Amino acid sequence: MTSLPGALMRRATLCIATFACLVLPTGPALANSGGGGGAPAETPMNFVLNVGPTGRGGFVLQLQMVAVPANPEAAKLIEAFKPVLQHHVIQIVGSLKPEDLRREDIRDTLAADLLEDFNAELETSTRNGVKSVYFTSFIFQRM
């Protein structure tokens, strides 16, 4: 059996890891007993996005996030609009440049932008729609 060159091996490893993240089920997020408005816990949404130029030398962002509902009705609304919200994540994150993702404050800024965007799309606020957005994984790497 021949061994793969280093770059090809890294790419194969990235493909396998990406496939595993997209195909293997993630367990349900568990709510703690510290409040939260009684809304059910949400299952994270997973994304793998090209950022900047594609192909050799490009970058990939592997992102896992949770949109926390303000109440049980908001959870139903988020679930019903999930494909639309996922599209918004892809559009917003896909418009970023690699240098944007290197900024120290990008996670907080991106979470705030997505929170505002989600509630605008749902015609809600943080009191009756998406209460907060959390990243449970944020991996940025060169291909």
N, C-alpha and C positions, 0 to 999 in steps of 0.2 A: 504494500500500500504506500503510495507517495504522500508526502505531507504537503499541505497547502502553503503558498507563500504568505508572509505575515499580513499584508493588506487584505488578501482574499479571506484569510482566516478571521480577521477582525470583522469584515463585512458579513461573513457567514454567521458569526456569533451574534452580531447585531440583528440580522434577519431572524435568527432563531429566537432571540430574546423578544423582539417585536412581535413575532407570531405568538409566542407564549402569552404575552400581555394582552393580545387581542382575542385569543381563542379560549384560554383557560379562564374559568369563572373566577371572579373575585367574590369573596364572601361578603355578606351584607355588612354595611357599616353598623356598628353597635352604638346606640345612644347611651350616654352616661346618665346618671341620676341627677345631674347638676342643672336641671331646667331644660330650656330649649323650646318652651311653648307647647309641649305635648305633641309635636309633629313627629311622624315616623322618620327613622334614619334613612338616608339616601344611599344608594349604591353608587360608588364612584364612576365617573365617565372617563374613559380612556382615549387618548389621542396620541398619534405619532405623526408629526408634521415636518415637512421640509421647510427650512428657514434659509432664505437667501438662495444662492445658486444651487441647482440640483446636481447630482453626480459627484464625481471625485472632488474633494475639497469643499463640498457643501456641508451644511449642518442639519442635524435632526434634533427636534425637541420631542421628548417623550413626556407626556403630561397626563396626570391623573388628578381629577378635581371633583369636588362635591358642591352642589348648590343646595344649601340648607333652607328648607321651607320654614315660613313663619308659623304655619299651623297645618292641620291635616288637609284643609281645602286647598291650600297652596301646594302641598305635596302632590295632590291629584292634578293640579294645573301644570306644575313643572313636568310631571310624567307625560301628560297629554301633549305638551309642547317640546318634549325632549329633542326630537329631530331638528326643530327650528333653533333651539338653544345650542345644540351641537354645531349646527351650521354657523352660528354667530361666533362660537369659539374658533372654528377653523378660519373664518374670515378675519377676525381680529388678530389672532396669533400669526396667521399666515402673512399678514401685512407688515409684521415686524422684521427688522433687519438683525443679523447676528449681533451687531454692536449694541442694539437695544436690549437683547437678552443678557448681555454681560453687565448691565447696570445693576448696582447694588439694590436699588429699590424696585426692580421690575416686578417681583412677585406681588408686592403690595399694590403697586400701580395697576397691574394687570387684573388682580382680583377686584379692585374698586371699579375699573372700567367694565368688567364683565358683570358685576353686580348691577351697575347702573343700566347696562344694555339689556340684561335679562328682565329687569323690572319694567323697563320701557316697552319691551316686546310683549310682556304679559299684561301691560297696563295696570301694574300693581306698584306697591312700595315695599320697603323692608318690613313694614308692619303687617302686610297681608299677602306678600308674595315671596320672593327670595330674600331671606334674612341675611345671609352671608354666603361668600364663596371661599372655599378652602382648597389649596393644592395639597394633595396627599403624596404626590410624587412630581418632581420637576427635574428632568435630566436633559441637559443640553450638551451635545457632543458633535465633533467633526466626523464626517463619513470617511 
